[in-house]
Amino acid sequence: MRSYRFKVDLTEPNALREYEPEHRLLIAVLQRAIQDYLQDRWPRDRECARDWFRSNERDYPCSFLYICGELELPADKILLYLLEAKSDSKNSAIAFSMRTRQI
């Protein structure tokens, strides 16, 4: 499995302190959507997350493309990561590290 790294390591307890509150909120929304999409426990949450990632909406402040734009994250590479991670049947707990923007 490939490892994609972005700007924030969400596993670090104090990782988000350097960000403005509105960016912390956007990161939390993205993190929750990724968790919902990759988990297999609640099908409805997974379907909602899938639809959220597929949306082409850019103007709504909580849309996937808007959040990626605000956080300067590559939406296409996040989607590729999610597709690869979802198809990896051996990976039950995937860590999504957003440490650097180098992909």
C-alpha positions as CSV (number, residue, x, y, z in Angstrom):
1,M,0.0,0.0,0.0
2,R,1.2,3.5,-0.8
3,S,1.7,6.0,1.9
4,Y,0.5,9.5,1.1
5,R,1.7,12.3,3.4
6,F,0.1,15.7,3.7
7,K,0.5,18.6,6.0
8,V,-0.8,17.5,9.4
9,D,-0.2,14.3,11.3
10,L,-3.7,13.7,12.8
11,T,-2.3,11.2,15.2
12,E,-0.3,13.8,17.1
13,P,-2.2,15.2,20.1
14,N,-1.0,18.8,19.5
15,A,-0.7,18.7,15.7
16,L,-3.6,21.0,15.1
17,R,-2.7,23.8,17.5
18,E,-0.7,25.7,14.9
19,Y,-3.8,26.1,12.7
20,E,-6.6,28.6,12.8
21,P,-9.8,27.2,14.4
22,E,-11.6,27.2,11.0
23,H,-8.9,25.1,9.5
24,R,-8.9,22.7,12.4
25,L,-12.6,22.3,11.8
26,L,-12.1,21.5,8.1
27,I,-9.4,19.0,9.0
28,A,-11.7,17.3,11.5
29,V,-14.5,17.1,8.8
30,L,-12.1,15.6,6.3
31,Q,-10.7,13.2,8.9
32,R,-14.2,12.0,9.9
33,A,-15.2,11.5,6.3
34,I,-12.0,9.4,5.6
35,Q,-12.8,7.3,8.7
36,D,-16.4,6.8,7.7
37,Y,-15.4,5.8,4.2
38,L,-12.8,3.3,5.2
39,Q,-14.6,1.6,8.1
40,D,-16.9,-1.4,7.5
41,R,-19.1,-1.1,10.5
42,W,-21.7,1.4,9.6
43,P,-22.8,1.1,5.9
44,R,-24.9,4.2,5.9
45,D,-22.0,6.4,7.1
46,R,-19.7,4.8,4.5
47,E,-22.2,5.5,1.7
48,C,-22.7,9.1,2.9
49,A,-18.9,9.6,2.9
50,R,-18.6,8.1,-0.5
51,D,-21.2,10.5,-1.9
52,W,-19.4,13.4,-0.2
53,F,-16.1,12.5,-1.8
54,R,-17.8,12.1,-5.2
55,S,-19.5,15.5,-5.1
56,N,-18.4,18.2,-7.5
57,E,-19.6,21.0,-5.2
58,R,-16.9,23.6,-4.7
59,D,-18.8,26.5,-3.2
60,Y,-20.3,24.8,-0.1
61,P,-17.9,25.4,2.8
62,C,-18.1,21.8,4.0
63,S,-17.7,20.1,0.7
64,F,-14.7,17.9,-0.1
65,L,-13.4,20.1,-2.9
66,Y,-13.9,23.3,-0.9
67,I,-12.0,21.8,2.1
68,C,-9.1,20.6,-0.1
69,G,-8.9,24.0,-1.7
70,E,-8.8,25.8,1.7
71,L,-6.2,23.4,3.1
72,E,-4.2,23.3,-0.1
73,L,-4.6,19.5,-0.4
74,P,-4.6,17.6,-3.6
75,A,-8.2,16.2,-3.9
76,D,-7.3,13.9,-6.7
77,K,-4.5,12.2,-4.8
78,I,-6.7,11.9,-1.7
79,L,-9.3,10.1,-3.8
80,L,-6.7,7.8,-5.3
81,Y,-5.5,7.0,-1.8
82,L,-9.0,6.2,-0.7
83,L,-9.6,3.9,-3.6
84,E,-6.4,2.1,-3.1
85,A,-6.9,1.8,0.7
86,K,-10.5,0.6,0.2
87,S,-9.3,-2.1,-2.2
88,D,-6.7,-3.3,0.3
89,S,-8.6,-6.0,2.0
90,K,-5.8,-6.8,4.5
91,N,-5.7,-3.3,5.8
92,S,-8.3,-3.0,8.6
93,A,-6.9,0.2,10.2
94,I,-5.4,2.7,7.8
95,A,-3.5,5.6,9.2
96,F,-4.0,8.8,7.3
97,S,-1.0,10.9,7.8
98,M,-1.1,14.5,6.7
99,R,2.4,15.4,7.7
100,T,3.8,17.0,4.5
101,R,2.4,18.0,1.2
102,Q,4.9,16.0,-0.7
103,I,3.0,13.2,-2.5
